[in-house]
Amino acid sequence: MCVVYATRRGSTKRVAEVIAEELKRMDVEVKLTNVNENPPVEDCDLLILGAPVYYEGPLPEIRRFVELHNGLKGKNVALFMLCIAEKFGNAGKYYTERRYLRLMVEPIVGEVVAQKVFEGWIFKENLKTIEEAREWARRLFRLLRREKT
């Protein structure tokens, strides 16, 4: 598996690290890379892409990465996003899922097999988000295992 993330203040990197650590704990080979390093995706059976919401959308380098790699055609892709809009309740969560996550999905030609919005943070690490990232990684592991059988 490959975990590729974009980050500005480090929270998305931290969630990407937690996802990668949890998958490694289950004996999955994982490559963790910042999107700015333009990692190869040919050997990724599942590509996990993460970005924060920044100025009303996911960081643009994620979209450029997808476009550079032919829309990730033929790839299974899981997407995650960090956003503080959830602090505004269900309306904020709904808006995030419908507006911001959609902007990550649009350029993808491959199959989006999972999507998750995590509550972000600015100053203090959100422990609830960290635990949710671990659980989401376990779900991705089960999904990948089902597809291989």
C-alpha positions in Angstrom: 0.0 0.0 0.0 1.0 3.6 -0.5 0.0 6.5 1.7 0.5 9.8 0.0 -0.4 13.1 1.7 -0.3 16.8 1.4 0.1 19.0 4.5 0.7 22.6 5.5 0.8 22.5 9.3 1.5 18.8 9.9 -1.9 17.4 11.0 -2.5 15.5 7.8 1.0 14.2 7.9 0.4 12.9 11.4 -2.8 11.2 10.4 -1.1 9.6 7.4 1.7 8.4 9.8 -0.9 6.8 12.1 -2.6 5.1 9.1 0.7 3.8 7.9 1.8 2.6 11.4 -1.5 0.8 11.9 -1.2 -1.0 8.5 2.4 -2.0 9.3 1.3 -3.4 12.6 -0.9 -5.8 10.6 2.2 -6.8 8.5 1.3 -4.7 5.4 4.1 -3.2 3.4 3.5 0.5 3.3 5.2 3.4 1.6 4.5 6.7 3.3 5.3 9.8 1.1 4.7 13.5 0.9 3.0 14.3 -2.4 5.6 16.9 -3.1 8.1 14.0 -3.5 6.0 12.7 -6.5 6.2 9.1 -5.5 5.7 6.3 -8.1 2.3 4.6 -7.8 2.8 1.6 -10.1 3.4 -0.9 -7.3 0.6 0.3 -5.1 -2.3 -2.1 -4.8 -4.1 0.5 -2.8 -3.3 4.2 -2.9 -4.4 6.2 0.2 -4.4 9.9 -0.5 -4.8 12.5 2.2 -5.1 16.3 2.3 -6.4 19.0 4.5 -9.0 21.6 3.5 -7.1 24.8 3.0 -8.8 27.9 1.6 -12.1 26.2 0.6 -10.6 23.1 -0.9 -8.0 20.3 -0.7 -4.4 21.4 -1.2 -3.9 21.8 -5.0 -0.8 19.5 -5.0 -3.1 16.5 -4.5 -5.1 17.3 -7.6 -1.8 17.9 -9.6 -0.5 14.5 -8.4 -3.6 12.7 -9.5 -3.5 14.5 -12.9 0.2 13.7 -13.3 -0.5 10.0 -12.8 -3.3 9.8 -15.4 -6.1 10.1 -12.9 -4.8 7.0 -11.1 -6.4 5.0 -13.9 -6.6 1.3 -12.9 -5.8 2.0 -9.2 -7.9 1.4 -6.1 -7.9 4.7 -4.2 -8.9 5.6 -0.6 -9.2 9.2 0.2 -9.0 11.0 3.5 -9.4 14.7 4.4 -8.9 16.8 7.5 -11.2 19.7 8.1 -12.2 21.8 11.1 -15.7 22.4 9.6 -17.0 19.4 11.7 -16.7 21.7 14.7 -19.8 23.4 13.3 -21.9 20.2 13.8 -23.7 18.1 11.3 -24.1 20.9 8.8 -20.3 21.4 8.7 -19.7 17.7 8.3 -22.2 17.4 5.5 -20.7 20.4 3.7 -17.2 19.0 4.0 -18.3 15.6 2.6 -20.3 17.1 -0.3 -18.1 20.0 -1.3 -14.5 19.4 -0.3 -14.2 15.6 -0.6 -15.9 15.8 -4.0 -13.1 18.1 -5.2 -10.6 15.3 -4.4 -12.8 12.6 -6.1 -13.4 14.5 -9.3 -10.0 14.1 -11.1 -9.7 10.4 -10.1 -10.3 7.9 -13.0 -9.4 4.9 -10.8 -11.8 3.3 -8.4 -12.5 5.2 -5.2 -13.0 2.4 -2.7 -13.2 4.4 0.5 -13.5 8.0 1.7 -13.2 9.5 5.2 -13.3 13.0 6.7 -11.4 13.4 9.9 -11.8 16.4 12.3 -8.6 18.4 12.0 -6.8 20.5 14.5 -4.6 23.5 14.5 -2.7 23.6 17.8 -3.3 20.5 19.9 -3.4 17.0 18.3 -7.0 15.6 18.3 -6.8 12.2 20.0 -10.2 11.3 18.7 -9.0 11.8 15.2 -5.9 9.7 15.8 -8.0 6.8 17.1 -10.5 7.2 14.1 -7.5 7.0 11.8 -6.3 3.7 13.4 -9.8 2.3 13.0 -10.1 3.5 9.3 -6.7 1.8 8.6 -8.0 -1.5 10.0 -11.1 -1.1 7.8 -8.9 -0.5 4.7 -6.9 -3.6 5.6 -10.1 -5.7 5.7 -11.2 -4.2 2.4 -7.9 -5.0 0.7 -7.8 -8.6 2.2 -11.4 -9.2 0.8 -10.3 -8.0 -2.7 -7.3 -10.3 -2.8 -9.3 -13.4 -2.1 
